Amino acid sequence: MNAGKTGRRIAFVFLPSLPIERWRNRRRRMEGAVPDDVPVVLSAEGHHGPVVHDLNEAARSAGVRRGARVVDMRALCPALQAVPASPRGDAAALTRLMFWARRWGPHSATDGADGLVVDTTGTAHLFGGEAALLSDIEARFAGAGVTARLALAPTWGAAWGLARFGPARAVSHDPADLYPLPIAALRLSEETLLLLRRLGLRRVGDLAAIPRLPLMRRFGRAPAWDNPLTRLDQAMGRLAEPIGAPEPPLDFVAQARLAEPVMDPTAWLPGLVQDLAAQMARQDRGCRRLCLSVFRVDGRRRDVRVATAAPSREAGHLLRLFQGRLDGLDPGFGFDLIRLAAEATEPLATAQVGLDGNADTALHLSRLIDRLVSRFGADAVSRPLPFESHLPERSQTRADALRDDPPPAPRPDRPLRLFDPPEEVRVLYAVPEGPPALFVWRRQRIAVTRHAGPERIAPEWWRDSPGTRLRDYFRIEDATGRRLWLYREGLAGDGRGGMPRWFVHGVFA
């Protein structure tokens, strides 16, 4: 396997001072910034007392070393301030940064306590190239108050070494660029590095140049993560090293572990929905998407997803969304684990019903949409959304009914019901520059008693043909109180056709 031929691109983010920078950023927010000339270390428990876990630049300039005992470093630097470290908090912060880094690639993972690896294969063009991608990563981490050293290479191992020992923002297309770097660029333990230096192997190229057989005999029993040949092959792309990208943790999960495999998970679903709804109720949340996962005894997993038009945690409503959705599950030899997870949630406060005991009408509508989508599929149900056009028939478009875009706000001067296509009328008498005083529509003579307008709407020249005529809209009312929206298409003598035509375009409620 040759990493250069596979086209794989791996970005590595080395965070050399994450613990002390986390402490500094938190201190700045809560108590104010610490002067840069004050030496500060984060201390962790060691075998013989507290040791230096991380340190700022002032402490480093005073000769303080990472890993040394705090009492010894305080003798060297009497002004040294020691603050308890938080390795667990640092690990949690690194995990959050790992998920945040997926803006640059779909797969990411943590590497030790100070590194992130991101698979950026095929994504660099979205940022203007690989150099611009690394600049964007560095700028975003700097905006968060975190120093980052970066490298981009065909393999995880090459990117790791270049980020720590190569030039700033290194971009490599050949793993052999690792050869001039020190042997520590191969991710080996201190004991192995010391042994290799005693053998005269100072750089990666030195290791690659010597015969492999003596090294295989010397390190044959070493674990893979501390075997120089294994690490060299991984860095050069001769040995695969996939990125195990973890899934984001789910906030609301209910599951049932079964002592014996079952063929149908339906009987366990009501209890899981009740449990999940209770979890969301305790935190005032509602779900927009649910995923039911059934795990077969042969190791295979099947997922069934449902979505809601509005946040919900009513167990009965959520349970009905799965009706008919589990019939196509292949049980194989049975399911032994059933899990229900809320994949997308939103704030949902407890709602109070009205004094008449009725709930919100919009809530009933969203539940109806959910049941229709569950029964007929998302493609069969749509909803109107506003569209950029001043022509009435083009001012809306159809979209997925489960989207959370706000519905179009009705205009008081436009009817709620439009005819498609508009219905032409025969004018018997028209007021100059005004609406028809008498016209025939649907075999009825209609006399206009009141009117408002005109509202002139010109054709969209970038979309309509050159001969399209403008429209003058009028809101009219007849003797019975019925209100119509009609328009005159064209003007006499406009050079775009004969006499103007009249159409009814809508009816007001």
Secondary structure, 3 states (H helix, E strand, C coil): CCHHHHCCCEEEEECCCHHHHHHHHHHHHHCCCCCCCCCEEEEEEECCEEEEEEECHHHHHCCCCCCCEHHHHHHHCCCCEEEECCHHHHHHHHHHHHHHHHHCCCEEEEECCCEEEEECCCCHHHHCCHHHHHHHHHHHHHHCCCCCEEEEECCHHHHHHHHHHCCCCEECCCHHHHCCCEHHHHCCCHHHHHHHHHCCCCEHHHHHHCCHHHHHHHCCCCCHHHCHHHHHHHHHCCCCCCCCCCCCCCCCEEEEEEEEEECCCHHHHHHHHHHHHHHHHHCCEEEEEEEEEEEECCCCEEEEEEEEEEEECCHHHHHHCCCCCCCCCCCCCCEEEEEEEEEEEEECCCCCCCCCCCCCHHHHHHHHHHHHHHHHCHHHCEEEEECCCCCHHHCEEEEECCCCCCCCCCCCCCCCEEEEEEEEEEEEEECCCCCEEEEEECCEEEEEEEEEEEEEECCCCCCCCCCCCCEEEEEEEECCCCEEEEEEECCCCCCCCCCCEEEEEEECC
